[in-house]
Amino acid sequence: MELDLEHELLKHFHFSTFRPGQKEIIQDVLNGKDVLGILPTGSGKSICYQLPAIIMDGLTIVVSPLISLMMDQVKEMKANHFKKVIAINSFMNFEERREIYRKIHTYKLLFISPELLNQTFIIKLFQGVKVSLFVIDEAHCISQWGHEFRPDYLKLSSIIEKLGTPPTLALSATATPEVQTDIITSLNKPKMVKHIYPMDKPNIAFCVERVENDQEKSEILIPLLKKYKIPTLIYFSSRLAAENFTRYLSENLQDRRVGFYHAGMEPMDRVMIQQQFMNNQLDIVCCTSAFGMGINKSNIRLIIHYHIPLQLESFIQEVGRAGRDGKSSVSLLLFSKSDMLLPNNLIKNELPDENILSNVFRYLRDLSLQDMDLPNDDVQIQNLLNLNETQWRFLRYQLEKHNLINGIKIMDYSEIWKDIYQSIFHVVKSRVKLKIGKLTEINKWIHEDKCLRDTLYQSFQPVHNGAEFQCCSNCGFTWSEWSPEQQEIESSSELNWENKLKKLLLLDNSR
Amino acid sequence: MIFERILLDCFQNIQAERSSSSIYHLLKGKRSIQTVQDAHIYSLDPYYGIYKNISKGYYDKKIQELVKGDLLEKVDEKEMTHNISHQGLVWKNNQSYSLFFKGLLYYDKTDVFIGRLLLLVQTLTNSKMNFYSFIPVVNNPQIELWVRNMFRQVKGSESVILQKIYSELKLCLFQLTEKEANIFVDRLTGYQSYGMSLFQLAKEYEMTVDDIHLILISIIHRILNTLEVNSTKFPVLSTMVDNQSSLSQITNSASETYKYFLNGLTVEQISNVRRLKINTIYDHLVEIALYDDQFPIDQYVNVEEQNEILCAVKRAHSHRLKDIKELVKNEISYFQIRLVLAVMNKQKIGGN
């Protein structure tokens, strides 16, 4: 029986047509093929597994790298009346997990982190149900050469086998040809069908402004934001900077509603800010890279980078959140020379340096000589050795790979340890080099004289569609020619709390 | 300035008899016997668990600030103790704004009540407008379940319930200042109108984020108190209160011990059955003594010894166990002193 996919799409998601790539991918998935899908940000990647999950019998498992991303997706699906969805994460308490295990047969779609998926009891749980589709979201995390390498993604191919080799769908928004090859090799699926769609955004103009210092950034932004009353995102590389600039903006832009968003906020506050922005209760959000994933706002007009991202991949993703409705939108990146210091430090902090590494080895050697195990608690180890989460995750993976540790067991101390140390140290050096290389790439792009659109996309795809409106600051972009539709801002009438409460509870007679 | 004032209150009460981090545990509401008992001993039970989200790093930074501002002074570097300074006392006494808290008593009830209220209001207003694709501001399976059940019962009569919530909330909010009532209302989420984040409220009302948080907690405690006194006047809001017995405030492990205790097992027997150290069982008994009015203290400390301990407390001018122990005869154990302190403080609170 031929399924009418358009009908299913309308029925479950209230869209009448597919966006480019969706239908092709879904058809191949439903036919049991393994698929690699590269779809640009904002093109509705998640429909590619959500719809098959609804249609197919059994369970669809989605591996996703970020808990916040999973939670957002679950919330959004539930809001769209798809209730048979769940995210398992390591923060759940015993009771909550037991409830999920008990009800595992009732779910159609399950999100999980790669780390949790490597646990034996989780595999056992999934072996008891029919897994109809295995999805790897943000599949570029598989690649050593990807910008967000996550070691646990490398173990996915053996997990897929343990689950009876269900059809596999790997999805990413950014993947250079070499990363694509890496994904296919690592999953050990040479016959994967590739669906690669261009990521360029013809409706976005690219603007780079070089300045001397932060003061100049403010001098550019205040008049600009005064002129344009449009939904705007401003990206910062630190939480504090986002908070401080929010304060600054609200003092200098009286008639604009400004908020900030970062991963350090309370969950309730995060939902409130996200939804206020969705709901046009907020005009400008100052945020870190934590904001935006899973945000489906179609009329974001302006994306400003107050700080540079660590690589072009992130930049392309963040910029891709503008103008999903196809209308003319602008990306503005502000750059001053001192901005390069911060990312350099960020990169170095992500990985253990020589000091940390020898510290960790000394600690392990002492434990090993005393015939002791590692503590069972990763956080305890991190605190003991003064490591951050990323550093320890990296080290644990490397140490396990060399069999120096296995769970909490430590290998007997011997001469091999020196070789292992050298080999890990080598990996650290090449990772740092790779990251610095990525940073150099974006730095080079910022200082480019040629067309910014051409040079931005050239390493990701052979050709692009060109600009639909203005192109870029190197091709003569001028603000005076950009006049997006201005947003009406409701003036909040000053009500006393009784009337506010009445209005909120829908008891005022105006309705 | 509310947060600073509360911190200074705490330091003033513990008189450097405990380390600074004990106050961090108190505000965070750590479920340990030591913390709960400290709350009673130093009459800081109103502040127990009123700042569950605070991080140690932030707390330490705050303490440093207070020391730098000469409101707090270091007492002992090694024991990490601080005390309120003379300047701190003067400053604190000049703060006129004071808040109502019942932290220990409403430890479990606070989050449940506000979670249910927020989510129910969001659900009812959206459903009244036939809008079912909203993102819930509360993300807690138990609260979701409660709201879902409630919603099933009242579906179709949203307006009636909303009207009732309005009049009941109005009665509660009238007891607050204008500013407080506004803060509370601005935090609520309705149909296509999401509530304000703590930072937004802080900006709007020109206060710190800490103080906004504490004001919201205080308002919830006041509402809970109002509902407790006169639940018949507030039929809808009262359903949102989670009415578990006060014994549920005991830590999980202690309540397990409590079951054996009620069955008449001795400390040694419980220790055997539960495979826990005798000292751990002692800890549990002290905790149980704090909550159980019928606790048979005489079984563990005879009346004579009780009096001796009480005298020592008075003479020592301190609740520091070491100081008290030095003033009583050798046979009296730390466990017995702690039991007496626990019961003594309970009576003090009951008498107030």
Interface residues (C-beta under 8 A of the other chain):
Chain A: M71 K75 E76 A79 N80 H81 E96 E99 E243 T246 R247 S250 G259 F260 M265 E266 P267 M268 D269 V271 M272 I273 Q274 Q275 Q276 N279 Q281 N496 W497 E498 K500 L501 K502 L504 L505 L506 L507
Chain B: N53 V121 T125 K128 M129 Y132 S133 F134 I135 P136 V137 V138 N139 P141 S159 L162 Q163 I165 Y166 L169 K170 L173 E178 A181 N182 F184 V185 D186 L188 T189 G190 Y191 Q192 S193 Y194 G195 M196 S197 L198 F199 Q200 K203
